Amino acid sequence: MIHTRRIRRLRFAAIPALFAGIACGAGVGHAADQPYPVRPVRIIVSNATGSSPEITGRIVANKLTAQTGQQFVVDTRPGASGIIGVELARTATPDGYTILVGSTTVFSGLPALKPNLPYDMERDFVPLTRIASVANVMVVQASLGVSSVAEFIKYAQANPGKLNCGHSGNGTPAHLAAALFNVLAKVNIQHVPYKGAAQVLSDLLAGHIQCQFTSPVVAMPHAKGGRVRVLATTGIAPDPLAPELPTVAATVPGYESTQWFGIAVPARTPRPIIDRLHAEIMRALRSPEVRELLSKQGATAQPESSAAFAKYIRDERNRIAGLAKSAGITID
């Protein structure tokens, strides 16, 4: 009798635990269905303030804020060619409240050029989409007295190793643009790395370096004031911000150098959040106001699927690795 009562007590004692388990399971399912975002989202930009990635990232952030009713806050973390910002995003809690905006450099350039990176883009991140792509312009010191790409090449060939071209870090699009120019134009221009494009321009204006490949938004105001000279655009077609400029390819056949900016989230971010965030970014990039704002920066919106962006990253990494081999570029 005592044994029977003990069994009954055990059965009844198990019932509350059973309901607790059901409630707990329901809580997990409910958490997955929670709305997103419900608090501010941090956008880490792995480039300096005033750079093209920061400007395009801020355009998208403002639109996402308007669409969701939650703040998308841009946090610029430049340094080490973008690695500092990437590492902050990589080690963040994968809950959708920290996302990464980076350029060609961190997504494809460094993985193609630098061994022993602290991050692996395929392992540590889920790529969402490119934001935009943009061509740079070739800018030279006004005191050089050259007014075309052909004249600059002639000057460089007459002064081998004496010209310095600044860029915003090893493996960056500006660095690769200068390296490709060296290979195809058959010149020997030295590469000088800086922390950001703004610092490069400051030294160009001061006469410490002689050339730079940078955004037309950054360069054109100084060119209009006669402080620097913009020779050409690095894209395959004339730049919409400066249609009067020729392309470098018009003088150097086969030359083309564009940069692009993309968005990724840390690996293990829940799929419902990834899907919601991707949908909101697509909505933003397809909006007329965002397209117009990007166009004013000389950029073209590039909304795409996560799978398409992942493939593009791999293709670019292979392309850059091939260029690096031809140009003899190595990064320790």
N, C-alpha and C positions, 0 to 999 in steps of 0.2 A: 504493500500500500504506500509505504513511504517512497519506494522507488518510482511508482506511478505518479505521485504528486510532484516528485522532483523533475520528471520528464515534462509534465505539463508546465511547470514553472519555467523550464528552459525554453519550451516552445513559445510561451507568451513573452518571455524576455527577448526572444529573437525578433519579434514583430516590430518593436520600435526601431531596432537597428536596421531592419529591412526597409522601413519607410524612410529612415535617415539616408540610407544608400540611394534610394530612388530620388529623394529630394536633392542629394548631392549631384547625382547624374543630371537632373533637370537643371541644376544651377550651372553646370558646365556647358550644357547646350544653350542655356540662356545667355551665358557670357559670350559665346560665339556669335550670337545674334544681336549683340549690343550695337547701337549706332556708332558710326565712326565718321569724323572725329568728334570727341566730346570735350577736348581741351586743346590748347595750342600745339602745333606741330613744328618741330625744329627742322629747318632745311640747312644742312651743312654744305657750304660751297667750298670746294678745295682750292679756290683761287682767291686772289686779293680783291678788296673792294675797288670797284671801278673797272674790273676786268669784264670781258664779254660774258664769261659764265655767270658772274655775279649779276650783271645787268639782266640777262635773259632769265636767270633763276628768279630774280625779284619780280619780273613781269608775270611769270607763271604763279609765283607765290601770292601776289596781289589778287589775281583772278581766282585762285583757289579759296582765298579768304572770302571773297565776295560770294562764291558759289556755295560754300559749306557753312558760312557763319562762324567759323573758327579761324583764329589767327594762324597763318603759316609764316613763321618768323625766319628770316635769312640770317645765318650765322657764318661769316666768312672765316675760314681757317686755312690760310695759305702756308706754304713752307714745304721744303723737301720735294719740290716738283709735284705737290699735291698729296703726298703720302700722309702728312699730318691730318688733313681733313678726312681722308679715307679711313684712317685708323680710328678716328673718333666715331665715325659712322659704323664701322665694322664691330666695334665693341659695345655699341649702344644696345639697350634692350630692344629686341625685335618685336615691337608692338605697334609699329606704324607711326610712332610719334617722333622718330628721327629718320630722316631720309637724306640721301646724298645727291648733290648736283655736282657733276664733274665734267671735264673736257676729254677730248681724245686722249690726252696724256695719261690719265689715271685708268681709263677703261681699256685702252689698247696699247698706247705708247710705251709706258713703263713695263707692262707685262711682256712686250716684245723685246725690250732692250736691257732690262735690269734683272740680273739673276738674284735669287734669294730675297724677293720682295716679302714684306711682312704680311701681305694679303694676297688672296687668290680670287680674282673677280668671279670666276665660275663657282667656287666653293663658298665664298663668304657673302655673296650678294645675289639678289634677284633683280636683274635689269628690268626696268619698266618700259621706257621709251626714250628715243632721242627727243630733245626739246627742239633743237634747230641746228642748222649748219650755216657756216658763213665763210667767205673768202677773206683773207687778209690783204693788205697792200704793202708794197715795198717802199720803204721810206729811207731817204739818205740825208746826210748833213748838207745844208744849203751851201756851205762854203766850199764843197768839193767842186762845184761848178759844172756838174753833169745834169742833163735834163732828160735823159732817156735811159732805158735799160742797156741799149747798145753802147752808149757812152760810158756807163758805169762799168760794163764788162771790159771795155778797152782800158779804162783807168785801173781796174783791178789787175788786169794782166800785165800792165806796166809797173805795178807796185805789188808784186806777190808777197803775201804774208804781212802786209803793212796795214790792211784794213780790218777793222773789228766790227763784227755784227752782234749786237746784244739780243738776248732772248730771255724769256721768263722761266728758265730752268731746263735742265737736260731732259730730252725726250719730249718736250712740249711741241705743239704744232709749229711754233715760231722757229724753234731749233731745227726741226725737220725741214721746214721751208727753206732755211738758209743752207742746210746740208745738201738738199736736192739742187739748189741753185749752184752750189760749188761743183757738183758732179756734172750737171748738164751744161753749164756755161763754161766749164773748164777753167775755173778761177780758184784762188786760194785765199779765202776770207776766214779770219779767225773767229771762233764762236766764244762769246763771253756770257756766262749765265748770271741771271739776277733772280731776285725773289719774286718780282712781279713786273708786268709790262709797263706800268707807270714809272717805275724806277729806270727802266731801259730808256724810255722817252726822255726823262729828265737828263740823263747822261748824253743822249743824242743832241738835245737842245744845248747842252753845255759844251759840246764838242769833244767829249771824251771817247765816244765811239762814232762810227761813220755810217752805220746802216741798221735797220730794224725791219722785221716783218710783223705787222700789228694790225689791229682792227681799224677800219676806215673811220669809225666813230671817234676813235682816240686821235688819229693822225690828221684828219682833214682840217679841223679848226686851226692847227698850228701851220699847216701848209698854206692856208688862205692868208695867214699873217706873214708868210715868207720866212718863217723860222726853220722850217724843214722843207724838203721837196719830196712829193709823192710821185713815184715813177710809173707804177703799174699795179694792177690787181693780180692776185695769185690764183684766181679762179679760172675756169675754162671759158667763162663769158664775162663781159663787162659788169662791174659792180653797180647795183641799182642806186647806191648812194653817190656814186661818181661815174656816171656812164661815159664821161669824156675820157676816162683813163683807158689806156690800152692794157692788154693782158701781158704778163711776163712771157706767156707761150708764143705771143706774136714775134718775139725776138729769140726765145729759147724753146724750140719745138719740143713738145712732150711735157713741158712743165705744167704742173697743176698741184696746188696745195690748198686744201680747205680744212677747217676745223669744225668740230661739232661738239655739242653738249648734251648730256643725257642724265636720266634720273634712275636711281636704284634704291632698294631698301635692303636692310640686313637679312641674311638668310634666316630661315625659321620664322619669318613674319607670317602670321596666320593668313591663309588663302583668302578668306572673305575680306580682310583688310586690303590685301594686295589688289583684289578685283575692284573694290570700291575706289581705292586710290587711283588705279589705272584709268578707270572710267571717268573720274573727275578731271584727271590730267588730259585725257583725250578731248573731253568737253571744252577744257580751257584752250588747248592748242588749236581746236577747230573754230573757235569763236573769232568773228571778224576783228574785234578790238585787239586781241592778243596778236593775231597775224599782222595787223597794221603796226603795232608797237615793235614787233620783231623786225618787220621790214625796214623800219626807221633805223634799226641797228645794222642794216645790211644782211639780216639773217632770214632764212626761210624755215618756217615751221615744219617739223618732221614727225607728226604723230604716227605711231606704229604699234604693232602688237609686241608683247614681251618676248615672244619667240623670235620675231623678226629682228628685234634689237639685239638679242643675244647672238644671233647669227652674224649681224653686222659687226659686232664687237670682235668676234673671232676672225672675220674676214679682214678687218682693219689691222688686227694684230699681225696677221700673216703678211699683209702688204707692207707694214712698217718694218717688220723683220727683214724683208727683202730689200727695202730701201737702205736700211742700216748696213746690211752686208755690202751693198754697192758703194755706199759713202764711207765705209769704215768707221761707223759710229758705234762706240761701246760706252756703257755706263757701269761703273764699278758699284 
